[in-house]
Amino acid sequence: MDDRHTPEDAQASLQTLREQLGDRLLTDARDISAYAHDSSRDEPRGAALAVVEARDTADVSAALAWANERGVRVSVRGAGTGLAGGANAYDGGLILSLARMNRIIDINADDRLAVVQPGVITAELDAEARLQGLFYPPDPASARSCTIGGNIATNAGGLRCVAHGVTRDAVAALEVVLADGRVMRTGSRTRKDVVGYDLTSLIVGSEGTLGVVTEATLRLKPVPEGTACSFRASFDDLESAGRAVTAIVGGLHSPEILELMDAASVEIIEAYRPSGITVPKGAILVGQTVGPAAAAEAAAIAEVCTAHGATETELSDSDALIEARRLSNPALTARGLKISCDVGVPVARLAEIFHGITEISRRHDRLVSTVAHAGDGNLHCTVDCADDDEIAADALLDDVTKLALSLGGTITGEHGIGSVKRHELSWQLDEVARATQVAIKLALDPRGTLTPGRAI
C-alpha cells in the first residue's frame, strides 16, 4: 500500500482547491487541530495541510480528486467519536470533514426508508422517524453524538442489535465517492436486489478505505405497540450473568436490548451520575422488551435470570436503567480509564470469557471494567491506566483479545480496526484473506491516498 509522504508541492497547490471550495477549505492551524483526532487513544503525528468542510457530494469529489492527483493522504472525519484511530489526521495530509453534510433528505413512510447525508446524528434520525411512527433500528451507545456516516464506516452495532442487527442490516443503498473523485451508487430502494456484487455491504464497515459515503438510504421499522418494559438482574459473579445471557438468547422470550455492566462499571457510572442502581457484587444485566406483551416477557426473562443465580431482579416502565448503560463511555473516560478494547465472542462462550477476563485482571494486577452488548456477545473492556503506563494496559487488552479469539470470537465487534488494532489483524485473518482485502483496496485506490495504513 502506498503510504508515502505528501509531495512537496501540495502546500502550494492548495490554491487550486481553494478556487473550487472557497471558505470550505480551512488552513489555519487552530482550525486544523480541532479536526485532527478522534476519541481513540491513538494520537495524530505531524500536522495536516488543511481541512475540507464538505457541504455536498461535489465538495467531497473535488477534494478526493485533488488529493489523488497529488498523492496527498486523506483522513475522513464525522463527529470524531471513533475509538480505533481511524479518523486521525496524516502528517501533510488532507482532513475531509462530513459534519456539515447533516441533512435528512427524505423519510418515506410507505417504503419505510430514509435518505440522509453522512453527518446526520444517529439519534436525530431516529427521533424524526418516530414522528411518522417509525424508528431507525441501529442504536450505538453514543447515538446522541455519533453520525450515520461513522456508523456505516465501522458497521456499528449498539444496544438494539440483539433484536434488529447491526448497521449493515439497515443500509439499502449508498452514494459513494471513490478515491479518485468518481461517484458510485450501490444498492436500491427495493427489498430484493441481487444485481452484481454486493457493493453496499463491501462499503459498510470498510472504515473509509474504499470510498466516502455521501448519501445513505436506510431501512426503518414501525415503532412497536404498547409500553416498553425495562428489567434489571443482579449477580454475584460475572460467569453467572454470562450463563443467564446464553439462556435468555436461546429461550422463548426475545428482548430488544440486553446489556451487561460489571460491578466496577456500575460503581463508576453511579459516581459520575447517580441513578439509584445498587452496585452488585459481580455484574448486572439490564434490558428492555417491547410490544403488547412487553411486561410479561420482561417478567419471564427475570425468572430466567433468577434460575441462573440472579440475587435480585427489578422491572420498570422507565428508561433509567438503559440510560445508565449509555453513560458508560463518558463515565469511564471521566474516571481516566481510557485504554479500551472491543471484542466479540459467541454468546454461548460469555461465561468463559468473563471468567478469563477476571483472571487476566488479577494476573496483570489492574482494574478491568467490562460493559457488553451481552445479547450478541460484544464486550468492551477498559483498563485502569492511572499510572499512564499505556504499554502495560495494551498488553492486558491484547491478552483479552487473544482470549476472545481462542473462544471462536473476533478482535472487534463494532469499533473497527483503525490504527489501534491493526497489529492484531494477523491473529484473526489468514494470509489469503488479507491479500484479498489488499487487492480490493488497490483496485479502488491504487495510489493509496484514502485512509491508507488503517483497517486492513
GUTORPA-203845 format. One record per residue (C-alpha): residue number from 0; residue in one letter; x, y, z. Coordinates in nm, 4 decimals, m for minus. Example, Ala and Ser with C-alpha at 12.3 -4.5 7.8 and 13.67 -1.06 7.14 Angstrom:
REM residues 2
   num   residu         px         py         pz
     0        A     1.2300    m0.4500     0.7800
     1        S     1.3670    m0.1060     0.7140
This chain:
REM residues 456
   num   residu         px         py         pz
     0        M     0.0000     0.0000     0.0000
     1        D     0.1297     0.3438    m0.0956
     2        D     0.1796     0.5326     0.2311
     3        R     0.4313     0.7915     0.1147
     4        H     0.4501     1.1445     0.2450
     5        T     0.2757     1.4268     0.0673
     6        P     0.4634     1.5689    m0.2364
     7        E     0.6432     1.8937    m0.1638
     8        D     0.4217     2.0948    m0.3990
     9        A     0.0998     2.0070    m0.2145
    10        Q     0.1060     2.3206     0.0012
    11        A     0.1418     2.5443    m0.2994
    12        S    m0.1311     2.3635    m0.4912
    13        L    m0.3884     2.4244    m0.2163
    14        Q    m0.4826     2.7386    m0.4079
    15        T    m0.6273     2.5154    m0.6790
    16        L    m0.8517     2.3502    m0.4237
    17        R    m0.9464     2.6844    m0.2677
    18        E    m1.0689     2.8059    m0.6053
    19        Q    m1.3153     2.5175    m0.6049
    20        L    m1.4172     2.5202    m0.2381
    21        G    m1.3741     2.8778    m0.1183
    22        D    m1.4223     2.9168     0.2575
    23        R    m1.4957     2.5448     0.2912
    24        L    m1.1173     2.4912     0.2855
    25        L    m0.9588     2.5667     0.6240
    26        T    m0.5837     2.6167     0.6556
    27        D    m0.5455     2.7913     0.9919
    28        A    m0.3549     2.5694     1.2360
    29        R    m0.6201     2.6137     1.5077
    30        D    m0.8979     2.5042     1.2740
    31        I    m0.6967     2.2043     1.1613
    32        S    m0.6231     2.0977     1.5195
    33        A    m0.9935     2.0801     1.6026
    34        Y    m1.0443     1.8166     1.3311
    35        A    m0.7157     1.6278     1.3651
    36        H    m0.8096     1.3462     1.6037
    37        D    m1.0914     1.1170     1.7073
    38        S    m1.1755     0.9821     2.0549
    39        S    m0.9233     0.6973     2.0454
    40        R    m0.6021     0.6681     2.2427
    41        D    m0.4032     0.6979     1.9195
    42        E    m0.2581     1.0427     1.8563
    43        P    m0.2070     1.2038     1.5132
    44        R     0.1555     1.2578     1.4143
    45        G     0.2684     1.5791     1.2486
    46        A     0.0303     1.8369     1.1064
    47        A    m0.2254     1.8176     0.8284
    48        L    m0.2238     2.0640     0.5402
    49        A    m0.5885     2.1615     0.5520
    50        V    m0.9472     2.0686     0.6352
    51        V    m1.2301     2.0446     0.3844
    52        E    m1.5676     2.1164     0.5447
    53        A    m1.7710     1.9442     0.2761
    54        R    m2.1317     2.0552     0.2215
    55        D    m2.2263     1.8165    m0.0614
    56        T    m2.1094     1.5334    m0.2844
    57        A    m1.9423     1.7760    m0.5257
    58        D    m1.7183     1.9069    m0.2464
    59        V    m1.6136     1.5543    m0.1498
    60        S    m1.5457     1.4643    m0.5127
    61        A    m1.3340     1.7741    m0.5669
    62        A    m1.1309     1.7157    m0.2520
    63        L    m1.0598     1.3492    m0.3254
    64        A    m0.9736     1.4133    m0.6903
    65        W    m0.7316     1.6879    m0.5844
    66        A    m0.5665     1.4664    m0.3230
    67        N    m0.5461     1.1635    m0.5525
    68        E    m0.3803     1.3601    m0.8313
    69        R    m0.1117     1.4871    m0.5934
    70        G    m0.0644     1.1796    m0.3771
    71        V    m0.1954     1.3541    m0.0642
    72        R    m0.3256     1.1220     0.2060
    73        V    m0.6844     1.1838     0.3192
    74        S    m0.8424     1.1168     0.6587
    75        V    m1.2215     1.1185     0.6841
    76        R    m1.3967     1.2519     0.9916
    77        G    m1.7568     1.2714     1.1090
    78        A    m1.8231     1.3598     1.4722
    79        G    m1.4866     1.2305     1.5956
    80        T    m1.6419     0.9733     1.8315
    81        G    m1.4491     0.6787     1.6866
    82        L    m1.2381     0.4727     1.9254
    83        A    m0.9997     0.2986     1.6842
    84        G    m0.7933     0.5866     1.5458
    85        G    m0.9491     0.5632     1.2023
    86        A    m1.0150     0.9364     1.1629
    87        N    m0.6853     1.0799     1.2867
    88        A    m0.5080     1.3192     1.0524
    89        Y    m0.1971     1.2375     0.8498
    90        D     0.1168     1.4492     0.8535
    91        G     0.0931     1.6641     0.5434
    92        G    m0.2493     1.5171     0.4705
    93        L    m0.5953     1.6476     0.3975
    94        I    m0.8784     1.6149     0.6518
    95        L    m1.2198     1.5624     0.4966
    96        S    m1.4939     1.6574     0.7422
    97        L    m1.8510     1.5425     0.6718
    98        A    m2.0037     1.7020     0.9815
    99        R    m2.1813     1.9741     0.7817
   100        M    m2.3411     1.7218     0.5474
   101        N    m2.6180     1.6734     0.8020
   102        R    m2.9473     1.6848     0.6129
   103        I    m3.2238     1.4291     0.6466
   104        I    m3.3240     1.4413     0.2815
   105        D    m3.6385     1.2297     0.2956
   106        I    m3.8353     0.9900     0.5154
   107        N    m4.0781     0.7767     0.3163
   108        A    m4.3252     0.6059     0.5475
   109        D    m4.4758     0.3932     0.2693
   110        D    m4.1404     0.2387     0.1759
   111        R    m4.0060     0.2644     0.5327
   112        L    m3.6905     0.4270     0.4032
   113        A    m3.4891     0.7342     0.4994
   114        V    m3.2389     0.9124     0.2763
   115        V    m2.9737     1.1033     0.4699
   116        Q    m2.6359     1.2677     0.4399
   117        P    m2.3484     1.1132     0.6405
   118        G    m2.3244     1.3892     0.9012
   119        V    m2.6727     1.3251     1.0421
   120        I    m2.6604     1.2397     1.4130
   121        T    m2.7965     0.8879     1.4636
   122        A    m3.0418     0.9748     1.7415
   123        E    m3.1780     1.2699     1.5429
   124        L    m3.2701     1.0414     1.2532
   125        D    m3.4427     0.8072     1.4994
   126        A    m3.6369     1.0981     1.6506
   127        E    m3.7527     1.2238     1.3094
   128        A    m3.8584     0.8754     1.2035
   129        R    m4.0664     0.8338     1.5208
   130        L    m4.2750     1.1360     1.4214
   131        Q    m4.4056     0.9113     1.1429
   132        G    m4.4494     0.6024     1.3589
   133        L    m4.1155     0.4509     1.2529
   134        F    m3.7717     0.4158     1.4084
   135        Y    m3.4117     0.3630     1.2969
   136        P    m3.3025     0.0264     1.4463
   137        P    m2.9221     0.0677     1.4959
   138        D    m2.8636     0.2241     1.8362
   139        P    m2.4978     0.2779     1.9369
   140        A    m2.4431     0.3833     2.2967
   141        S    m2.3132     0.7143     2.1563
   142        A    m2.6227     0.7614     1.9351
   143        R    m2.6722     1.1186     2.0562
   144        S    m2.3312     1.2240     1.9259
   145        C    m2.2156     0.9791     1.6567
   146        T    m2.3094     1.0133     1.2901
   147        I    m2.4686     0.7870     1.0325
   148        G    m2.1523     0.8090     0.8211
   149        G    m1.9361     0.6936     1.1087
   150        N    m2.1791     0.4127     1.1872
   151        I    m2.1589     0.2958     0.8266
   152        A    m1.7793     0.3208     0.8211
   153        T    m1.7444     0.0842     1.1177
   154        N    m2.0666    m0.1168     1.0757
   155        A    m2.1664    m0.0022     1.4243
   156        G    m2.3889    m0.2152     1.6423
   157        G    m2.5318    m0.0877     1.9672
   158        L    m2.7953    m0.1647     2.2242
   159        R    m3.0767    m0.2792     1.9953
   160        C    m2.8775    m0.5021     1.7616
   161        V    m2.9642    m0.8197     1.9562
   162        A    m3.3122    m0.7750     1.8064
   163        H    m3.2511    m0.5776     1.4874
   164        G    m2.8990    m0.6478     1.3687
   165        V    m2.6121    m0.4071     1.3009
   166        T    m2.5829    m0.1055     1.0702
   167        R    m2.5261    m0.3203     0.7603
   168        D    m2.8716    m0.4719     0.8087
   169        A    m3.0294    m0.1256     0.7873
   170        V    m2.8481     0.0029     0.4766
   171        A    m3.0374    m0.0347     0.1486
   172        A    m2.8295     0.1847    m0.0834
   173        L    m2.5349     0.4238    m0.0829
   174        E    m2.3828     0.7081    m0.2787
   175        V    m2.0050     0.6764    m0.2530
   176        V    m1.7186     0.8924    m0.3789
   177        L    m1.4160     0.6830    m0.4735
   178        A    m1.0568     0.7827    m0.4052
   179        D    m1.0135     0.9474    m0.7471
   180        G    m1.3310     1.1564    m0.7129
   181        R    m1.5664     0.9414    m0.9193
   182        V    m1.9168     0.8958    m0.7767
   183        M    m2.0726     0.5484    m0.7471
   184        R    m2.4215     0.4357    m0.6424
   185        T    m2.4805     0.0968    m0.4835
   186        G    m2.7919    m0.0975    m0.3855
   187        S    m3.1524     0.0113    m0.4407
   188        R    m3.4753     0.1006    m0.2617
   189        T    m3.6186    m0.2485    m0.3136
   190        R    m3.6325    m0.5296    m0.0592
   191        K    m3.4668    m0.7718    m0.3003
   192        D    m3.1706    m0.6855    m0.5209
   193        V    m2.9108    m0.9389    m0.6402
   194        V    m2.7637    m0.7438    m0.9319
   195        G    m2.3860    m0.7903    m0.9416
   196        Y    m2.1589    m0.7918    m0.6394
   197        D    m2.2978    m0.6605    m0.3101
   198        L    m2.1020    m0.3358    m0.3143
   199        T    m2.3213    m0.1838    m0.0437
   200        S    m2.2096    m0.4452     0.2084
   201        L    m1.8495    m0.4045     0.0909
   202        I    m1.8529    m0.0337     0.1708
   203        V    m2.0263    m0.0766     0.5078
   204        G    m1.7533    m0.1499     0.7615
   205        S    m1.4660    m0.0564     0.5281
   206        E    m1.3639     0.2307     0.7601
   207        G    m1.3272     0.4885     0.4849
   208        T    m1.0583     0.2933     0.2998
   209        L    m1.2590     0.2201    m0.0178
   210        G    m1.4736     0.5303    m0.0598
   211        V    m1.6504     0.8118     0.1202
   212        V    m2.0247     0.7756     0.1769
   213        T    m2.2079     1.0961     0.0837
   214        E    m2.5660     0.9690     0.0955
   215        A    m2.7335     0.6662     0.2526
   216        T    m3.0732     0.5082     0.2007
   217        L    m3.1657     0.3389     0.5277
   218        R    m3.4339     0.0922     0.6311
   219        L    m3.6762     0.1908     0.9065
   220        K    m3.9167    m0.0193     1.1142
   221        P    m4.2567     0.0501     1.2723
   222        V    m4.2495     0.1561     1.6372
   223        P    m4.3789    m0.1418     1.8417
   224        E    m4.7189    m0.1070     2.0033
   225        G    m4.7582    m0.0937     2.3786
   226        T    m4.5311     0.0317     2.6567
   227        A    m4.1713    m0.0863     2.6725
   228        C    m4.0619    m0.2620     2.9916
   229        S    m3.7082    m0.2424     3.1318
   230        F    m3.5576    m0.5058     3.3578
   231        R    m3.2533    m0.5483     3.5802
   232        A    m3.0944    m0.8577     3.7307
   233        S    m2.8020    m0.8502     3.9757
   234        F    m2.5476    m1.1319     4.0029
   235        D    m2.2716    m1.2084     4.2482
   236        D    m2.0314    m1.3075     3.9711
   237        L    m1.9784    m1.2401     3.6006
   238        E    m1.9907    m1.6049     3.4992
   239        S    m2.3463    m1.6473     3.6282
   240        A    m2.4531    m1.3393     3.4374
   241        G    m2.2940    m1.4856     3.1239
   242        R    m2.4828    m1.8125     3.1651
   243        A    m2.8066    m1.6200     3.2110
   244        V    m2.7481    m1.4313     2.8861
   245        T    m2.6931    m1.7573     2.6987
   246        A    m3.0204    m1.8930     2.8385
   247        I    m3.2119    m1.5750     2.7508
   248        V    m3.0847    m1.5570     2.3925
   249        G    m3.1619    m1.9246     2.3390
   250        G    m3.5036    m1.9018     2.5057
   251        L    m3.8577    m1.8167     2.4003
   252        H    m3.8591    m1.4503     2.5019
   253        S    m3.6535    m1.2057     2.2952
   254        P    m3.5529    m0.8710     2.4467
   255        E    m3.4873    m0.5719     2.2231
   256        I    m3.1962    m0.4733     2.4488
   257        L    m2.9763    m0.6958     2.6677
   258        E    m2.6732    m0.5252     2.8217
   259        L    m2.4219    m0.6124     3.0944
   260        M    m2.2260    m0.3909     3.3310
   261        D    m1.9797    m0.5358     3.5782
   262        A    m1.9511    m0.4092     3.9348
   263        A    m1.6625    m0.1742     3.8567
   264        S    m1.8577    m0.0145     3.5711
   265        V    m2.1722     0.0337     3.7786
   266        E    m1.9747     0.1946     4.0599
   267        I    m1.8058     0.4357     3.8165
   268        I    m2.1318     0.5223     3.6392
   269        E    m2.3121     0.5847     3.9681
   270        A    m2.0326     0.8122     4.0861
   271        Y    m2.0479     1.0010     3.7549
   272        R    m2.4270     1.0462     3.7513
   273        P    m2.6234     0.8727     4.0284
   274        S    m2.9379     0.6904     3.9226
   275        G    m3.0030     0.4791     4.2319
   276        I    m2.8712     0.1499     4.0956
   277        T    m2.7205    m0.0678     4.3685
   278        V    m2.3663    m0.1763     4.2876
   279        P    m2.3699    m0.5573     4.2532
   280        K    m2.1031    m0.7965     4.3760
   281        G    m2.0403    m0.9232     4.0243
   282        A    m2.2500    m0.7702     3.7469
   283        I    m2.5949    m0.6589     3.6436
   284        L    m2.7921    m0.7315     3.3304
   285        V    m3.0188    m0.4547     3.2080
   286        G    m3.2525    m0.4834     2.9159
   287        Q    m3.5803    m0.3930     2.7604
   288        T    m3.8711    m0.5711     2.5974
   289        V    m4.1167    m0.4105     2.3557
   290        G    m4.4584    m0.4846     2.2103
   291        P    m4.8022    m0.5590     2.3585
   292        A    m4.6629    m0.8358     2.5826
   293        A    m4.3543    m0.6411     2.6954
   294        A    m4.4258    m0.6633     3.0700
   295        A    m4.4956    m1.0361     3.0604
   296        E    m4.1825    m1.1036     2.8543
   297        A    m3.9662    m0.8962     3.0874
   298        A    m4.1041    m1.0885     3.3859
   299        A    m4.0265    m1.4191     3.2132
   300        I    m3.6696    m1.3033     3.1406
   301        A    m3.6291    m1.2013     3.5052
   302        E    m3.7318    m1.5536     3.6033
   303        V    m3.4627    m1.6953     3.3733
   304        C    m3.2089    m1.4723     3.5456
   305        T    m3.3207    m1.5906     3.8885
   306        A    m3.2896    m1.9519     3.7762
   307        H    m2.9287    m1.8795     3.6774
   308        G    m2.8213    m1.7153     4.0013
   309        A    m2.9589    m1.3613     3.9997
   310        T    m2.9825    m1.2354     4.3566
   311        E    m3.2238    m0.9528     4.2771
   312        T    m3.4452    m0.8524     3.9836
   313        E    m3.6442    m0.5409     3.9028
   314        L    m3.8998    m0.4428     3.6364
   315        S    m3.9721    m0.0844     3.5362
   316        D    m4.1526     0.1184     3.2709
   317        S    m3.8762     0.3803     3.2982
   318        D    m3.5726     0.4075     3.0689
   319        A    m3.3424     0.4915     3.3635
   320        L    m3.1673     0.1531     3.3554
   321        I    m3.0938     0.1841     2.9824
   322        E    m2.9776     0.5431     3.0222
   323        A    m2.7301     0.4314     3.2889
   324        R    m2.5764     0.1913     3.0359
   325        R    m2.5439     0.4736     2.7816
   326        L    m2.3358     0.6692     3.0322
   327        S    m2.0615     0.4067     3.0466
   328        N    m1.8240     0.5665     2.7954
   329        P    m1.8316     0.9229     2.9349
   330        A    m1.8201     0.7921     3.2926
   331        L    m1.5207     0.5669     3.2294
   332        T    m1.3400     0.8413     3.0388
   333        A    m1.4019     1.0896     3.3192
   334        R    m1.2501     0.8402     3.5647
   335        G    m0.9382     0.8167     3.3471
   336        L    m0.9954     0.4623     3.2195
   337        K    m0.9250     0.5421     2.8543
   338        I    m0.7436     0.2332     2.7328
   339        S    m1.0171     0.0133     2.5914
   340        C    m1.0861    m0.2688     2.3506
   341        D    m1.3834    m0.4121     2.1656
   342        V    m1.4086    m0.7882     2.1123
   343        G    m1.6831    m1.0348     2.0332
   344        V    m1.7458    m1.3982     2.1224
   345        P    m2.0258    m1.6460     2.0529
   346        V    m2.2978    m1.5875     2.3129
   347        A    m2.2539    m1.9427     2.4436
   348        R    m1.8938    m1.8573     2.5447
   349        L    m1.9758    m1.5472     2.7509
   350        A    m1.9314    m1.7199     3.0873
   351        E    m1.5884    m1.8406     2.9795
   352        I    m1.4640    m1.5025     2.8617
   353        F    m1.5914    m1.3306     3.1756
   354        H    m1.4021    m1.5855     3.3857
   355        G    m1.0929    m1.5312     3.1723
   356        I    m1.1108    m1.1516     3.1996
   357        T    m1.1203    m1.1826     3.5784
   358        E    m0.8080    m1.3989     3.5693
   359        I    m0.6303    m1.1606     3.3287
   360        S    m0.7116    m0.8665     3.5554
   361        R    m0.5606    m1.0495     3.8531
   362        R    m0.2534    m1.1578     3.6585
   363        H    m0.1794    m0.8034     3.5444
   364        D    m0.2862    m0.6528     3.8787
   365        R    m0.5016    m0.3907     3.7049
   366        L    m0.8666    m0.2987     3.7289
   367        V    m1.0650    m0.4026     3.4220
   368        S    m1.4100    m0.2570     3.3731
   369        T    m1.6383    m0.4523     3.1384
   370        V    m1.9597    m0.3440     2.9728
   371        A    m2.1163    m0.5503     2.6995
   372        H    m2.3858    m0.5723     2.4400
   373        A    m2.4381    m0.9073     2.6044
   374        G    m2.7155    m1.0267     2.3786
   375        D    m2.4798    m1.0514     2.0821
   376        G    m2.1559    m1.1269     2.2673
   377        N    m1.9866    m0.7900     2.2067
   378        L    m1.7676    m0.6831     2.5014
   379        H    m1.5962    m0.3534     2.5783
   380        C    m1.3166    m0.3793     2.8341
   381        T    m1.1495    m0.0700     2.9748
   382        V    m0.8277    m0.0746     3.1769
   383        D    m0.7161     0.1362     3.4704
   384        C    m0.4262     0.3465     3.3413
   385        A    m0.3862     0.5925     3.6254
   386        D    m0.0082     0.5466     3.6168
   387        D    m0.0031     0.6390     3.2434
   388        D     0.1610     0.3065     3.1615
   389        E    m0.0193     0.2536     2.8321
   390        I     0.2177    m0.0239     2.7252
   391        A     0.1146    m0.2392     3.0212
   392        A    m0.2523    m0.1581     2.9643
   393        D    m0.2260    m0.2502     2.5962
   394        A    m0.0577    m0.5793     2.6891
   395        L    m0.3528    m0.6650     2.9122
   396        L    m0.6025    m0.5874     2.6373
   397        D    m0.4019    m0.7935     2.3903
   398        D    m0.4500    m1.0859     2.6297
   399        V    m0.8266    m1.0205     2.6334
   400        T    m0.8313    m1.0163     2.2536
   401        K    m0.6367    m1.3419     2.2284
   402        L    m0.8762    m1.4984     2.4772
   403        A    m1.1730    m1.3919     2.2635
   404        L    m1.0131    m1.5472     1.9558
   405        S    m0.9471    m1.8722     2.1420
   406        L    m1.3205    m1.8902     2.2138
   407        G    m1.4135    m1.8530     1.8474
   408        G    m1.4520    m1.4749     1.8653
   409        T    m1.3316    m1.1662     1.6820
   410        I    m1.0837    m0.8875     1.7532
   411        T    m1.3514    m0.6211     1.7032
   412        G    m1.7280    m0.6311     1.7012
   413        E    m1.8165    m0.2731     1.6077
   414        H    m1.5426    m0.0165     1.6739
   415        G    m1.3292    m0.1260     1.3798
   416        I    m0.9567    m0.1782     1.3309
   417        G    m0.8395     0.1756     1.2528
   418        S    m0.4795     0.2209     1.3604
   419        V    m0.5216     0.0973     1.7187
   420        K    m0.5923    m0.2677     1.6355
   421        R    m0.4013    m0.3095     1.3107
   422        H    m0.1272    m0.5137     1.4795
   423        E    m0.3929    m0.7747     1.5668
   424        L    m0.5128    m0.8422     1.2101
   425        S    m0.2853    m1.1414     1.1569
   426        W    m0.4246    m1.3011     1.4724
   427        Q    m0.7625    m1.3449     1.3031
   428        L    m0.7159    m1.3266     0.9240
   429        D    m0.5121    m1.5770     0.7248
   430        E    m0.2665    m1.4634     0.4569
   431        V    m0.5084    m1.5272     0.1705
   432        A    m0.7854    m1.3250     0.3341
   433        R    m0.5503    m1.0335     0.3986
   434        A    m0.4117    m1.0456     0.0443
   435        T    m0.7635    m1.0423    m0.0954
   436        Q    m0.8509    m0.7338     0.1073
   437        V    m0.5351    m0.5565    m0.0085
   438        A    m0.6229    m0.6438    m0.3699
   439        I    m0.9671    m0.4851    m0.3286
   440        K    m0.8111    m0.1749    m0.1752
   441        L    m0.5610    m0.1434    m0.4608
   442        A    m0.8361    m0.1844    m0.7198
   443        L    m1.0353     0.1081    m0.5809
   444        D    m0.7481     0.3221    m0.4529
   445        P    m0.4302     0.2350    m0.6468
   446        R    m0.2443     0.5446    m0.5246
   447        G    m0.3241     0.4696    m0.1619
   448        T    m0.4471     0.8177    m0.0770
   449        L    m0.7742     0.7338     0.1023
   450        T    m0.7257     0.6405     0.4691
   451        P    m0.4051     0.4434     0.3980
   452        G    m0.2383     0.2212     0.6578
   453        R    m0.5575     0.1591     0.8510
   454        A    m0.8263    m0.1098     0.8780
   455        I    m0.6509    m0.3692     0.6561
